[in-house]
C-alpha cells in the first residue's frame, strides 16, 4: 500500500469514529421498546380471551352488580306481605293454614301427617327468597305481580312439627313480603273422611261425615224426633270436634234449644266416642252441629252416627 492510500484510510477513521456508538446501546433500547410493544399486545389479547370466556360461562352474560337499595320501613314490608297473602287466599273467611314473612327467619307448624300442597308467592321489586317447607326447598322470585308457586310436600308424622324457613337474597332482604299456605291434598282429605265414616259405620237413623273447616257443619234431622238415641262420633286427624245436639224451634228454626254437648278428640287412627241423649216430648226436628277446635281446622275429618236406643 502506498503512503498516499495509508494517509486516506487514516483520515477516514478520524472522521467517522466519533459518530459511531458503542455496540448494543441504541440497539438495546430498540429491542426493549419492541419487547414492551409485544408484551402489551399479548396482554391485551389475553384480556379479550378472558372476557369472552366469562360471557360464555353458564350460558348467561356477565352482569354488573349494583349497590343494594335501602330496606323499606316495616309498615311498607307488611303491606307487601298482605298483598302476597291476598294473592294466595289467606285473607278469605275460611283461610288455609299459612303465614307471612318480611325477613329471614323460621316458623314452626304442627301438622297432621299426610300429603300437602304449598302455595307461596313473594311481592317485591327484585331478588328472590329461598324457602324450605318440611324439608322441601324451592325459590320464590319477587315481583310486583308475582306468579304463585305450588309445591308438593309430605309430612311424615303428626308428632313432629315441621319448619318453614325463609332466606332472602340481598336484593329482596328488607324489600319484600312473602306469604304461603299449606293444605292437605284432595286425596288426603278424602282418605281421612272415608276413615271417619268407616269408623262409625251405617246408622239406623242417619250418618253425617265431612272434612272439618272453619265454622260448624250442621244438619236438621227430621227423623230424630222425641225419644232416646245414641250418638257415635269418630274423628281422624288433630285437635278435637264438638257435637251440639238441640231441639228445633218451630217458631225460630235457626235457634235450637240445647239438649246435650259432646267433645271427641281426634287421632291418626280414628278415635270413637258415644253420647246418649233423650229428645224431649214434642221434638219434631233435632239439630246436630259439628264444630272443630282451632287445631282441627283443615287438619281433621269427623263422622256422626245416630241410632235409636
DRENMARMAR-168954 format. One record per residue (C-alpha): residue number from 1; residue in three letters; chain; x, y negated, z negated. Coordinates in steps of 0.02 Angstrom, whole numbers, padded with zeros to 5 digits. Last residue first. Example, Ala and Ser with C-alpha at 12.3 -4.5 7.8 and 13.67 -1.06 7.14 Angstrom:
2
<num:2 residu:SER chaine:A px:00684 py:00053 pz:-00357>
<num:1 residu:ALA chaine:A px:00615 py:00225 pz:-00390>
This chain:
309
<num:309 residu:UNK chaine:A px:-06597 py:02350 pz:-03590>
<num:308 residu:UNK chaine:A px:-06613 py:02267 pz:-03420>
<num:307 residu:UNK chaine:A px:-06454 py:02240 pz:-03324>
<num:306 residu:UNK chaine:A px:-06367 py:02082 pz:-03258>
<num:305 residu:UNK chaine:A px:-06194 py:02083 pz:-03177>
<num:304 residu:UNK chaine:A px:-06076 py:01934 pz:-03170>
<num:303 residu:UNK chaine:A px:-05919 py:01928 pz:-03062>
<num:302 residu:UNK chaine:A px:-05765 py:01819 pz:-03075>
<num:301 residu:UNK chaine:A px:-05618 py:01763 pz:-02970>
<num:300 residu:UNK chaine:A px:-05462 py:01673 pz:-03033>
<num:299 residu:UNK chaine:A px:-05324 py:01549 pz:-02993>
<num:298 residu:UNK chaine:A px:-05406 py:01406 pz:-02898>
<num:297 residu:UNK chaine:A px:-05474 py:01340 pz:-03062>
<num:296 residu:UNK chaine:A px:-05433 py:01470 pz:-03195>
<num:295 residu:UNK chaine:A px:-05312 py:01363 pz:-03297>
<num:294 residu:UNK chaine:A px:-05438 py:01221 pz:-03308>
<num:293 residu:UNK chaine:A px:-05570 py:01338 pz:-03378>
<num:292 residu:UNK chaine:A px:-05691 py:01412 pz:-03254>
<num:291 residu:UNK chaine:A px:-05881 py:01387 pz:-03261>
<num:290 residu:UNK chaine:A px:-06016 py:01516 pz:-03221>
<num:289 residu:UNK chaine:A px:-06196 py:01455 pz:-03244>
<num:288 residu:UNK chaine:A px:-06342 py:01576 pz:-03262>
<num:287 residu:UNK chaine:A px:-06518 py:01506 pz:-03253>
<num:286 residu:UNK chaine:A px:-06664 py:01619 pz:-03301>
<num:285 residu:UNK chaine:A px:-06834 py:01587 pz:-03220>
<num:284 residu:UNK chaine:A px:-07010 py:01626 pz:-03281>
<num:283 residu:UNK chaine:A px:-06974 py:01634 pz:-03467>
<num:282 residu:UNK chaine:A px:-07140 py:01626 pz:-03560>
<num:281 residu:UNK chaine:A px:-07081 py:01737 pz:-03700>
<num:280 residu:UNK chaine:A px:-06899 py:01716 pz:-03744>
<num:279 residu:UNK chaine:A px:-06751 py:01791 pz:-03648>
<num:278 residu:UNK chaine:A px:-06655 py:01909 pz:-03760>
<num:277 residu:UNK chaine:A px:-06469 py:01917 pz:-03732>
<num:276 residu:UNK chaine:A px:-06331 py:02047 pz:-03744>
<num:275 residu:UNK chaine:A px:-06160 py:01990 pz:-03683>
<num:274 residu:UNK chaine:A px:-06026 py:02105 pz:-03615>
<num:273 residu:UNK chaine:A px:-05841 py:02094 pz:-03570>
<num:272 residu:UNK chaine:A px:-05725 py:02151 pz:-03429>
<num:271 residu:UNK chaine:A px:-05546 py:02102 pz:-03388>
<num:270 residu:UNK chaine:A px:-05498 py:02143 pz:-03208>
<num:269 residu:UNK chaine:A px:-05313 py:02189 pz:-03197>
<num:268 residu:UNK chaine:A px:-05215 py:02029 pz:-03171>
<num:267 residu:UNK chaine:A px:-05310 py:01954 pz:-03318>
<num:266 residu:UNK chaine:A px:-05453 py:01834 pz:-03354>
<num:265 residu:UNK chaine:A px:-05529 py:01792 pz:-03523>
<num:264 residu:UNK chaine:A px:-05717 py:01801 pz:-03544>
<num:263 residu:UNK chaine:A px:-05821 py:01669 pz:-03630>
<num:262 residu:UNK chaine:A px:-06006 py:01693 pz:-03673>
<num:261 residu:UNK chaine:A px:-06146 py:01570 pz:-03705>
<num:260 residu:UNK chaine:A px:-06327 py:01606 pz:-03751>
<num:259 residu:UNK chaine:A px:-06505 py:01534 pz:-03741>
<num:258 residu:UNK chaine:A px:-06489 py:01354 pz:-03683>
<num:257 residu:UNK chaine:A px:-06650 py:01274 pz:-03615>
<num:256 residu:UNK chaine:A px:-06612 py:01234 pz:-03434>
<num:255 residu:UNK chaine:A px:-06600 py:01059 pz:-03359>
<num:254 residu:UNK chaine:A px:-06616 py:01051 pz:-03168>
<num:253 residu:UNK chaine:A px:-06788 py:01132 pz:-03159>
<num:252 residu:UNK chaine:A px:-06872 py:00995 pz:-03264>
<num:251 residu:UNK chaine:A px:-07060 py:01026 pz:-03289>
<num:250 residu:UNK chaine:A px:-07049 py:01214 pz:-03260>
<num:249 residu:UNK chaine:A px:-06898 py:01224 pz:-03374>
<num:248 residu:UNK chaine:A px:-06776 py:01365 pz:-03337>
<num:247 residu:UNK chaine:A px:-06715 py:01470 pz:-03481>
<num:246 residu:UNK chaine:A px:-06528 py:01468 pz:-03509>
<num:245 residu:UNK chaine:A px:-06373 py:01577 pz:-03497>
<num:244 residu:UNK chaine:A px:-06201 py:01496 pz:-03496>
<num:243 residu:UNK chaine:A px:-06052 py:01602 pz:-03437>
<num:242 residu:UNK chaine:A px:-05877 py:01537 pz:-03471>
<num:241 residu:UNK chaine:A px:-05726 py:01596 pz:-03372>
<num:240 residu:UNK chaine:A px:-05548 py:01609 pz:-03432>
<num:239 residu:UNK chaine:A px:-05371 py:01567 pz:-03380>
<num:238 residu:UNK chaine:A px:-05276 py:01674 pz:-03256>
<num:237 residu:UNK chaine:A px:-05328 py:01800 pz:-03124>
<num:236 residu:UNK chaine:A px:-05470 py:01928 pz:-03116>
<num:235 residu:UNK chaine:A px:-05629 py:01903 pz:-03219>
<num:234 residu:UNK chaine:A px:-05769 py:02025 pz:-03258>
<num:233 residu:UNK chaine:A px:-05933 py:01985 pz:-03347>
<num:232 residu:UNK chaine:A px:-06072 py:02106 pz:-03394>
<num:231 residu:UNK chaine:A px:-06240 py:02033 pz:-03451>
<num:230 residu:UNK chaine:A px:-06356 py:02150 pz:-03547>
<num:229 residu:UNK chaine:A px:-06540 py:02102 pz:-03548>
<num:228 residu:UNK chaine:A px:-06692 py:02099 pz:-03661>
<num:227 residu:UNK chaine:A px:-06857 py:02022 pz:-03605>
<num:226 residu:UNK chaine:A px:-06942 py:01868 pz:-03531>
<num:225 residu:UNK chaine:A px:-06899 py:01842 pz:-03346>
<num:224 residu:UNK chaine:A px:-06740 py:01887 pz:-03251>
<num:223 residu:UNK chaine:A px:-06813 py:01917 pz:-03078>
<num:222 residu:UNK chaine:A px:-06821 py:01729 pz:-03048>
<num:221 residu:UNK chaine:A px:-06633 py:01714 pz:-03063>
<num:220 residu:UNK chaine:A px:-06578 py:01535 pz:-03031>
<num:219 residu:UNK chaine:A px:-06393 py:01547 pz:-02995>
<num:218 residu:UNK chaine:A px:-06242 py:01447 pz:-03045>
<num:217 residu:UNK chaine:A px:-06065 py:01408 pz:-02995>
<num:216 residu:UNK chaine:A px:-05983 py:01277 pz:-03104>
<num:215 residu:UNK chaine:A px:-05857 py:01140 pz:-03070>
<num:214 residu:UNK chaine:A px:-05685 py:01157 pz:-02993>
<num:213 residu:UNK chaine:A px:-05656 py:01322 pz:-02904>
<num:212 residu:UNK chaine:A px:-05676 py:01504 pz:-02956>
<num:211 residu:UNK chaine:A px:-05684 py:01638 pz:-02821>
<num:210 residu:UNK chaine:A px:-05852 py:01724 pz:-02817>
<num:209 residu:UNK chaine:A px:-05972 py:01851 pz:-02891>
<num:208 residu:UNK chaine:A px:-06155 py:01858 pz:-02946>
<num:207 residu:UNK chaine:A px:-06242 py:02025 pz:-02970>
<num:206 residu:UNK chaine:A px:-06428 py:02051 pz:-03000>
<num:205 residu:UNK chaine:A px:-06563 py:02155 pz:-03087>
<num:204 residu:UNK chaine:A px:-06512 py:02337 pz:-03092>
<num:203 residu:UNK chaine:A px:-06332 py:02289 pz:-03065>
<num:202 residu:UNK chaine:A px:-06200 py:02362 pz:-02949>
<num:201 residu:UNK chaine:A px:-06022 py:02374 pz:-03013>
<num:200 residu:UNK chaine:A px:-05943 py:02258 pz:-03142>
<num:199 residu:UNK chaine:A px:-05762 py:02300 pz:-03098>
<num:198 residu:UNK chaine:A px:-05799 py:02317 pz:-02912>
<num:197 residu:UNK chaine:A px:-05857 py:02136 pz:-02905>
<num:196 residu:UNK chaine:A px:-05700 py:02075 pz:-02995>
<num:195 residu:UNK chaine:A px:-05586 py:02173 pz:-02878>
<num:194 residu:UNK chaine:A px:-05682 py:02113 pz:-02725>
<num:193 residu:UNK chaine:A px:-05661 py:01932 pz:-02781>
<num:192 residu:UNK chaine:A px:-05475 py:01955 pz:-02811>
<num:191 residu:UNK chaine:A px:-05447 py:02036 pz:-02640>
<num:190 residu:UNK chaine:A px:-05547 py:01897 pz:-02557>
<num:189 residu:UNK chaine:A px:-05441 py:01763 pz:-02637>
<num:188 residu:UNK chaine:A px:-05279 py:01847 pz:-02580>
<num:187 residu:UNK chaine:A px:-05345 py:01862 pz:-02401>
<num:186 residu:UNK chaine:A px:-05399 py:01680 pz:-02400>
<num:185 residu:UNK chaine:A px:-05223 py:01630 pz:-02453>
<num:184 residu:UNK chaine:A px:-05195 py:01565 pz:-02628>
<num:183 residu:UNK chaine:A px:-05170 py:01378 pz:-02630>
<num:182 residu:UNK chaine:A px:-05021 py:01268 pz:-02674>
<num:181 residu:UNK chaine:A px:-05018 py:01084 pz:-02632>
<num:180 residu:UNK chaine:A px:-04877 py:00960 pz:-02600>
<num:179 residu:UNK chaine:A px:-04849 py:00772 pz:-02601>
<num:178 residu:UNK chaine:A px:-04690 py:00672 pz:-02571>
<num:177 residu:UNK chaine:A px:-04657 py:00486 pz:-02581>
<num:176 residu:UNK chaine:A px:-04512 py:00395 pz:-02501>
<num:175 residu:UNK chaine:A px:-04388 py:00251 pz:-02520>
<num:174 residu:UNK chaine:A px:-04295 py:00287 pz:-02683>
<num:173 residu:UNK chaine:A px:-04196 py:00428 pz:-02604>
<num:172 residu:UNK chaine:A px:-04252 py:00450 pz:-02423>
<num:171 residu:UNK chaine:A px:-04095 py:00378 pz:-02340>
<num:170 residu:UNK chaine:A px:-03977 py:00460 pz:-02468>
<num:169 residu:UNK chaine:A px:-04054 py:00635 pz:-02445>
<num:168 residu:UNK chaine:A px:-04200 py:00687 pz:-02555>
<num:167 residu:UNK chaine:A px:-04190 py:00843 pz:-02666>
<num:166 residu:UNK chaine:A px:-04358 py:00902 pz:-02737>
<num:165 residu:UNK chaine:A px:-04380 py:01067 pz:-02831>
<num:164 residu:UNK chaine:A px:-04544 py:01159 pz:-02867>
<num:163 residu:UNK chaine:A px:-04509 py:01295 pz:-02995>
<num:162 residu:UNK chaine:A px:-04613 py:01450 pz:-03031>
<num:161 residu:UNK chaine:A px:-04681 py:01510 pz:-03198>
<num:160 residu:UNK chaine:A px:-04654 py:01698 pz:-03230>
<num:159 residu:UNK chaine:A px:-04800 py:01785 pz:-03317>
<num:158 residu:UNK chaine:A px:-04907 py:01797 pz:-03159>
<num:157 residu:UNK chaine:A px:-04777 py:01895 pz:-03061>
<num:156 residu:UNK chaine:A px:-04714 py:01897 pz:-02882>
<num:155 residu:UNK chaine:A px:-04770 py:01727 pz:-02821>
<num:154 residu:UNK chaine:A px:-04757 py:01732 pz:-02632>
<num:153 residu:UNK chaine:A px:-04730 py:01586 pz:-02515>
<num:152 residu:UNK chaine:A px:-04799 py:01538 pz:-02345>
<num:151 residu:UNK chaine:A px:-04752 py:01364 pz:-02280>
<num:150 residu:UNK chaine:A px:-04867 py:01234 pz:-02201>
<num:149 residu:UNK chaine:A px:-04788 py:01066 pz:-02154>
<num:148 residu:UNK chaine:A px:-04899 py:00916 pz:-02130>
<num:147 residu:UNK chaine:A px:-04835 py:00794 pz:-01999>
<num:146 residu:UNK chaine:A px:-04781 py:00620 pz:-02051>
<num:145 residu:UNK chaine:A px:-04863 py:00455 pz:-02002>
<num:144 residu:UNK chaine:A px:-04743 py:00330 pz:-02081>
<num:143 residu:UNK chaine:A px:-04608 py:00463 pz:-02079>
<num:142 residu:UNK chaine:A px:-04506 py:00572 pz:-02195>
<num:141 residu:UNK chaine:A px:-04438 py:00739 pz:-02134>
<num:140 residu:UNK chaine:A px:-04485 py:00878 pz:-02255>
<num:139 residu:UNK chaine:A px:-04363 py:01024 pz:-02269>
<num:138 residu:UNK chaine:A px:-04391 py:01205 pz:-02325>
<num:137 residu:UNK chaine:A px:-04328 py:01324 pz:-02459>
<num:136 residu:UNK chaine:A px:-04426 py:01473 pz:-02533>
<num:135 residu:UNK chaine:A px:-04376 py:01516 pz:-02712>
<num:134 residu:UNK chaine:A px:-04549 py:01486 pz:-02784>
<num:133 residu:UNK chaine:A px:-04551 py:01317 pz:-02697>
<num:132 residu:UNK chaine:A px:-04387 py:01238 pz:-02641>
<num:131 residu:UNK chaine:A px:-04388 py:01067 pz:-02560>
<num:130 residu:UNK chaine:A px:-04262 py:00966 pz:-02459>
<num:129 residu:UNK chaine:A px:-04322 py:00788 pz:-02433>
<num:128 residu:UNK chaine:A px:-04281 py:00696 pz:-02271>
<num:127 residu:UNK chaine:A px:-04222 py:00529 pz:-02207>
<num:126 residu:UNK chaine:A px:-04319 py:00382 pz:-02141>
<num:125 residu:UNK chaine:A px:-04460 py:00257 pz:-02169>
<num:124 residu:UNK chaine:A px:-04566 py:00351 pz:-02295>
<num:123 residu:UNK chaine:A px:-04711 py:00472 pz:-02319>
<num:122 residu:UNK chaine:A px:-04661 py:00653 pz:-02350>
<num:121 residu:UNK chaine:A px:-04777 py:00802 pz:-02322>
<num:120 residu:UNK chaine:A px:-04822 py:00969 pz:-02401>
<num:119 residu:UNK chaine:A px:-04941 py:01115 pz:-02383>
<num:118 residu:UNK chaine:A px:-04887 py:01273 pz:-02474>
<num:117 residu:UNK chaine:A px:-04987 py:01429 pz:-02431>
<num:116 residu:UNK chaine:A px:-04991 py:01564 pz:-02563>
<num:115 residu:UNK chaine:A px:-04978 py:01753 pz:-02579>
<num:114 residu:UNK chaine:A px:-05007 py:01826 pz:-02751>
<num:113 residu:UNK chaine:A px:-04964 py:01823 pz:-02936>
<num:112 residu:UNK chaine:A px:-05061 py:01696 pz:-03038>
<num:111 residu:UNK chaine:A px:-04975 py:01529 pz:-03056>
<num:110 residu:UNK chaine:A px:-04887 py:01433 pz:-03193>
<num:109 residu:UNK chaine:A px:-04803 py:01282 pz:-03114>
<num:108 residu:UNK chaine:A px:-04639 py:01195 pz:-03157>
<num:107 residu:UNK chaine:A px:-04583 py:01030 pz:-03079>
<num:106 residu:UNK chaine:A px:-04403 py:00984 pz:-03035>
<num:105 residu:UNK chaine:A px:-04318 py:00823 pz:-02988>
<num:104 residu:UNK chaine:A px:-04260 py:00702 pz:-02855>
<num:103 residu:UNK chaine:A px:-04371 py:00550 pz:-02837>
<num:102 residu:UNK chaine:A px:-04547 py:00494 pz:-02790>
<num:101 residu:UNK chaine:A px:-04639 py:00658 pz:-02823>
<num:100 residu:UNK chaine:A px:-04819 py:00719 pz:-02803>
<num:99 residu:UNK chaine:A px:-04922 py:00867 pz:-02863>
<num:98 residu:UNK chaine:A px:-05016 py:01023 pz:-02819>
<num:97 residu:UNK chaine:A px:-05156 py:01144 pz:-02859>
<num:96 residu:UNK chaine:A px:-05300 py:01117 pz:-02738>
<num:95 residu:UNK chaine:A px:-05419 py:00970 pz:-02756>
<num:94 residu:UNK chaine:A px:-05607 py:00988 pz:-02782>
<num:93 residu:UNK chaine:A px:-05664 py:00807 pz:-02777>
<num:92 residu:UNK chaine:A px:-05529 py:00767 pz:-02649>
<num:91 residu:UNK chaine:A px:-05374 py:00664 pz:-02689>
<num:90 residu:UNK chaine:A px:-05253 py:00808 pz:-02662>
<num:89 residu:UNK chaine:A px:-05314 py:00826 pz:-02482>
<num:88 residu:UNK chaine:A px:-05150 py:00848 pz:-02388>
<num:87 residu:UNK chaine:A px:-05146 py:00675 pz:-02309>
<num:86 residu:UNK chaine:A px:-05217 py:00593 pz:-02465>
<num:85 residu:UNK chaine:A px:-05072 py:00658 pz:-02569>
<num:84 residu:UNK chaine:A px:-04947 py:00585 pz:-02445>
<num:83 residu:UNK chaine:A px:-05032 py:00415 pz:-02457>
<num:82 residu:UNK chaine:A px:-05029 py:00430 pz:-02646>
<num:81 residu:UNK chaine:A px:-04842 py:00468 pz:-02639>
<num:80 residu:UNK chaine:A px:-04812 py:00312 pz:-02534>
<num:79 residu:UNK chaine:A px:-04910 py:00207 pz:-02659>
<num:78 residu:UNK chaine:A px:-04805 py:00281 pz:-02800>
<num:77 residu:UNK chaine:A px:-04649 py:00227 pz:-02705>
<num:76 residu:UNK chaine:A px:-04714 py:00048 pz:-02694>
<num:75 residu:UNK chaine:A px:-04755 py:00047 pz:-02880>
<num:74 residu:UNK chaine:A px:-04582 py:00116 pz:-02922>
<num:73 residu:UNK chaine:A px:-04497 py:-00030 pz:-02831>
<num:72 residu:UNK chaine:A px:-04412 py:00019 pz:-02667>
<num:71 residu:UNK chaine:A px:-04231 py:00075 pz:-02667>
<num:70 residu:UNK chaine:A px:-04104 py:-00026 pz:-02568>
<num:69 residu:UNK chaine:A px:-04064 py:00022 pz:-02387>
<num:68 residu:UNK chaine:A px:-03920 py:00143 pz:-02360>
<num:67 residu:UNK chaine:A px:-03775 py:00067 pz:-02263>
<num:66 residu:UNK chaine:A px:-03760 py:00127 pz:-02085>
<num:65 residu:UNK chaine:A px:-03683 py:00286 pz:-02019>
<num:64 residu:UNK chaine:A px:-03630 py:00288 pz:-01836>
<num:63 residu:UNK chaine:A px:-03690 py:00443 pz:-01746>
<num:62 residu:UNK chaine:A px:-03591 py:00572 pz:-01648>
<num:61 residu:UNK chaine:A px:-03693 py:00647 pz:-01508>
<num:60 residu:UNK chaine:A px:-03776 py:00817 pz:-01535>
<num:59 residu:UNK chaine:A px:-03737 py:00987 pz:-01456>
<num:58 residu:UNK chaine:A px:-03654 py:01047 pz:-01616>
<num:57 residu:UNK chaine:A px:-03488 py:00971 pz:-01565>
<num:56 residu:UNK chaine:A px:-03489 py:00899 pz:-01389>
<num:55 residu:UNK chaine:A px:-03477 py:00717 pz:-01435>
<num:54 residu:UNK chaine:A px:-03330 py:00752 pz:-01551>
<num:53 residu:UNK chaine:A px:-03234 py:00842 pz:-01411>
<num:52 residu:UNK chaine:A px:-03251 py:00689 pz:-01301>
<num:51 residu:UNK chaine:A px:-03188 py:00581 pz:-01443>
<num:50 residu:UNK chaine:A px:-03039 py:00696 pz:-01470>
<num:49 residu:UNK chaine:A px:-02996 py:00706 pz:-01284>
<num:48 residu:UNK chaine:A px:-03003 py:00517 pz:-01263>
<num:47 residu:UNK chaine:A px:-02892 py:00495 pz:-01415>
<num:46 residu:UNK chaine:A px:-02762 py:00614 pz:-01341>
<num:45 residu:UNK chaine:A px:-02760 py:00516 pz:-01178>
<num:44 residu:UNK chaine:A px:-02723 py:00359 pz:-01278>
<num:43 residu:UNK chaine:A px:-02581 py:00447 pz:-01370>
<num:42 residu:UNK chaine:A px:-02504 py:00511 pz:-01208>
<num:41 residu:UNK chaine:A px:-02509 py:00338 pz:-01129>
<num:40 residu:UNK chaine:A px:-02434 py:00259 pz:-01283>
<num:39 residu:UNK chaine:A px:-02294 py:00389 pz:-01285>
<num:38 residu:UNK chaine:A px:-02259 py:00360 pz:-01100>
<num:37 residu:UNK chaine:A px:-02249 py:00171 pz:-01125>
<num:36 residu:UNK chaine:A px:-02136 py:00194 pz:-01275>
<num:35 residu:UNK chaine:A px:-02023 py:00314 pz:-01178>
<num:34 residu:UNK chaine:A px:-02007 py:00191 pz:-01034>
<num:33 residu:UNK chaine:A px:-01960 py:00049 pz:-01151>
<num:32 residu:UNK chaine:A px:-01831 py:00159 pz:-01239>
<num:31 residu:UNK chaine:A px:-01753 py:00208 pz:-01072>
<num:30 residu:UNK chaine:A px:-01744 py:00027 pz:-01017>
<num:29 residu:UNK chaine:A px:-01653 py:-00022 pz:-01176>
<num:28 residu:UNK chaine:A px:-01532 py:00124 pz:-01158>
<num:27 residu:UNK chaine:A px:-01494 py:00075 pz:-00980>
<num:26 residu:UNK chaine:A px:-01460 py:-00101 pz:-01039>
<num:25 residu:UNK chaine:A px:-01325 py:-00042 pz:-01160>
<num:24 residu:UNK chaine:A px:-01275 py:00126 pz:-01081>
<num:23 residu:UNK chaine:A px:-01103 py:00085 pz:-01002>
<num:22 residu:UNK chaine:A px:-01031 py:-00082 pz:-01056>
<num:21 residu:UNK chaine:A px:-01100 py:-00224 pz:-00953>
<num:20 residu:UNK chaine:A px:-01012 py:-00278 pz:-00789>
<num:19 residu:UNK chaine:A px:-01007 py:-00467 pz:-00759>
<num:18 residu:UNK chaine:A px:-00835 py:-00496 pz:-00836>
<num:17 residu:UNK chaine:A px:-00764 py:-00354 pz:-00729>
<num:16 residu:UNK chaine:A px:-00808 py:-00432 pz:-00560>
<num:15 residu:UNK chaine:A px:-00681 py:-00574 pz:-00525>
<num:14 residu:UNK chaine:A px:-00525 py:-00505 pz:-00608>
<num:13 residu:UNK chaine:A px:-00554 py:-00337 pz:-00529>
<num:12 residu:UNK chaine:A px:-00570 py:-00417 pz:-00355>
<num:11 residu:UNK chaine:A px:-00409 py:-00523 pz:-00375>
<num:10 residu:UNK chaine:A px:-00311 py:-00367 pz:-00422>
<num:9 residu:UNK chaine:A px:-00380 py:-00275 pz:-00272>
<num:8 residu:UNK chaine:A px:-00326 py:-00419 pz:-00155>
<num:7 residu:UNK chaine:A px:-00149 py:-00426 pz:-00231>
<num:6 residu:UNK chaine:A px:-00123 py:-00243 pz:-00206>
<num:5 residu:UNK chaine:A px:-00176 py:-00263 pz:-00024>
<num:4 residu:UNK chaine:A px:-00045 py:-00403 pz:00006>
<num:3 residu:UNK chaine:A px:00095 py:-00307 pz:-00076>
<num:2 residu:UNK chaine:A px:00067 py:-00168 pz:00047>
<num:1 residu:UNK chaine:A px:00000 py:00000 pz:00000>
